[in-house]
Amino acid sequence: MSEEPLRFAVIGVGAIIFGEHRRGLEAINARVVAACDIDEGRGRARADELACPLYTDHRALLADHTPDVVAVMTPHPSHAAIAIDCLDAGCHVLVEKPIGVQPGEADAMIAAADRAHRLLAVNFQQRLRPEVRGARQLLAQGCLGQIQYAHLAVTWTRTAAYYRASSWRGTWRGEGGGVLLNQAPHDLDLLCHLVGMPSRVAAWTRTRLHQIETEDTVSALLEWPGGASGLFHASTAEAGHPATLEIIGTQGRLLLEPGAVTFTRLASDVRDFVVQSQALFDSPELIPEPVALPDDAPGDHVAIYRDLERAIRSGAPVIADGREGRMSLELANAMIYASHQGREVALPLDRDAYAGLLAELRAKGKPVA
Ligand SMILES: NC(=O)c1ccc[n+]([C@@H]2O[C@H](COP(=O)([O-])OP(=O)(O)OC[C@H]3O[C@@H](n4cnc5c(N)ncnc54)[C@H](O)[C@@H]3O)[C@@H](O)[C@H]2O)c1
């Protein structure tokens, strides 16, 4: 017997990103029972197309409907309040990245999901890219030995027109950060997903090219609990550098690029090699190894909706739950905090201290139209 389609509500249905969610909803044959957007004009056409009622306040929607799942695609500062209301109403939640704008919000969302025994899924679709799954499998098998160094660099070129198109973008009140809160969450998430959560961060955030309040460029130095170190660089003001993540371990090197993962094994573990070799300048032989990818299904919103449906029906975890989704946000916040304080910071980030900094930056920034 086929199972009943999941019943969804969509909050922020006028969002540009809704097109991707529509593909996900269709892929799992979901039924959209209600939609919400505070901008009635933006929401109406979409609600008509989905043949469902439109609300301009998510609380009114929750008073009339109890969907199985609510998909939240509003700007990030409203993610926490909306997700908590939906979890408290007994719904599972799929929230767009980033989970929120500061770690205290993520803590509250995780607590609400735990309280309600509902899933809180964060939309980190890149985790489902075949090459990312392949890389994670290699790491889980211990192929790299002990991780010593990681380096992630990426450009997400954005135009002035992009920042003008939505008044919340690039503002402290509307977004709570720049490239770190909007584009780089995917990259920070992959770093945490593959290497783990760093324990120490130093960073420079800068506004190099765009007329925005928040950073368009960041460079950071990272340290992990095991002693590995790393570099992270992201910018919307540079061009020509798609995301590359290089992970160096005592037994090899892994390079993750869009659509590809490459593994080069060292003929002997460098920890043994440096002790055993009698040569003054020497290095273990490099042996390229093929990496088997699990399949070629793209890591997109369709994959996220399939993963979410599987988790709801089976009781298994989702690919990125609230705790997983919090890591990249906390790391982004730590970079902003380290840069504004002019010193390195230890993780977990002090929630009150970060809330204080964000309140200061918001007070100096412009109100969101
Ligand atoms: N996973 C991804 O790859 C990906 C890609 C793009 C955007 N996003 C995320 O999706 C979210 C939306 O981004 P966008 O660029 O599509 O935004 P957008 O500005 O195009 O749309 C946001 C929509 O939310 C509505 N809205 C605002 N506050 C609301 C509220 N309180 N209740 C109901 N509706 C409300 C707005 O009227 C608007 O229609 C952001 O958090 C962004 O980071 C994720």
The ligand as a Tripos MOL2 file, in Angstrom:
@<TRIPOS>MOLECULE
LIG
   44    48     1     0     0
SMALL
NO_CHARGES

@<TRIPOS>ATOM
      1 N1         20.1320   26.3860    0.2390 N.am      1 LIG1
      2 C1         20.5460   27.2840   -0.6500 C.2       1 LIG1
      3 O1         21.4080   26.9960   -1.4950 O.2       1 LIG1
      4 C2         19.9620   28.6730   -0.6340 C.ar      1 LIG1
      5 C3         20.0360   29.4810   -1.7820 C.ar      1 LIG1
      6 C4         19.4630   30.7640   -1.7340 C.ar      1 LIG1
      7 C5         18.8640   31.2280   -0.5610 C.ar      1 LIG1
      8 N2         18.8560   30.4190    0.5470 N.ar      1 LIG1
      9 C6         18.2730   30.9080    1.8190 C.3       1 LIG1
     10 O2         16.8670   31.0610    1.6540 O.3       1 LIG1
     11 C7         16.4010   32.1600    2.4500 C.3       1 LIG1
     12 C8         15.6450   33.1180    1.5200 C.3       1 LIG1
     13 O3         16.5220   33.6500    0.5600 O.3       1 LIG1
     14 P1         15.9520   34.3460   -0.7910 P.3       1 LIG1
     15 O4         17.1220   34.9980   -1.4120 O.co2     1 LIG1
     16 O5         15.1840   33.3550   -1.5950 O.co2     1 LIG1
     17 O6         15.0030   35.4630   -0.1340 O.3       1 LIG1
     18 P2         13.9990   36.5010   -0.8120 P.3       1 LIG1
     19 O7         14.3190   37.8550   -0.3200 O.co2     1 LIG1
     20 O8         13.9030   36.2480   -2.2860 O.co2     1 LIG1
     21 O9         12.5910   36.0270   -0.2130 O.3       1 LIG1
     22 C9         12.2580   35.9870    1.1620 C.3       1 LIG1
     23 C10        10.7350   35.9230    1.2260 C.3       1 LIG1
     24 O10        10.3560   35.8130    2.5860 O.3       1 LIG1
     25 C11         9.2550   36.7030    2.8350 C.3       1 LIG1
     26 N3          9.2500   36.9880    4.2690 N.ar      1 LIG1
     27 C12        10.0950   37.7940    4.9610 C.ar      1 LIG1
     28 N4          9.8140   37.7390    6.2920 N.ar      1 LIG1
     29 C13         8.7600   36.8960    6.4270 C.ar      1 LIG1
     30 C14         8.0180   36.4330    7.5510 C.ar      1 LIG1
     31 N5          8.2920   36.8200    8.7960 N.pl3     1 LIG1
     32 N6          6.9880   35.5810    7.3170 N.ar      1 LIG1
     33 C15         6.6760   35.1780    6.0570 C.ar      1 LIG1
     34 N7          7.3560   35.5800    4.9350 N.ar      1 LIG1
     35 C16         8.3860   36.4240    5.1370 C.ar      1 LIG1
     36 C17         9.5430   37.8980    1.9280 C.3       1 LIG1
     37 O11         8.4070   38.6920    1.6940 O.3       1 LIG1
     38 C18        10.0530   37.1950    0.6720 C.3       1 LIG1
     39 O12         8.9980   36.8360   -0.1990 O.3       1 LIG1
     40 C19        17.6440   32.7950    3.0930 C.3       1 LIG1
     41 O13        17.7960   32.3410    4.4220 O.3       1 LIG1
     42 C20        18.7920   32.2840    2.2260 C.3       1 LIG1
     43 O14        20.0340   32.1670    2.9140 O.3       1 LIG1
     44 C21        19.3740   29.1650    0.5310 C.ar      1 LIG1
@<TRIPOS>BOND
     1     1     2 1
     2     2     3 2
     3     2     4 1
     4     4     5 ar
     5     4    44 ar
     6     5     6 ar
     7     6     7 ar
     8     7     8 ar
     9     8     9 1
    10     8    44 ar
    11     9    10 1
    12     9    42 1
    13    10    11 1
    14    11    12 1
    15    11    40 1
    16    12    13 1
    17    13    14 1
    18    14    15 2
    19    14    16 1
    20    14    17 1
    21    17    18 1
    22    18    19 2
    23    18    20 1
    24    18    21 1
    25    21    22 1
    26    22    23 1
    27    23    24 1
    28    23    38 1
    29    24    25 1
    30    25    26 1
    31    25    36 1
    32    26    27 ar
    33    26    35 ar
    34    27    28 ar
    35    28    29 ar
    36    29    30 ar
    37    29    35 ar
    38    30    31 1
    39    30    32 ar
    40    32    33 ar
    41    33    34 ar
    42    34    35 ar
    43    36    37 1
    44    36    38 1
    45    38    39 1
    46    40    41 1
    47    40    42 1
    48    42    43 1
@<TRIPOS>SUBSTRUCTURE
     1 LIG1         1 GROUP 0 **** ****
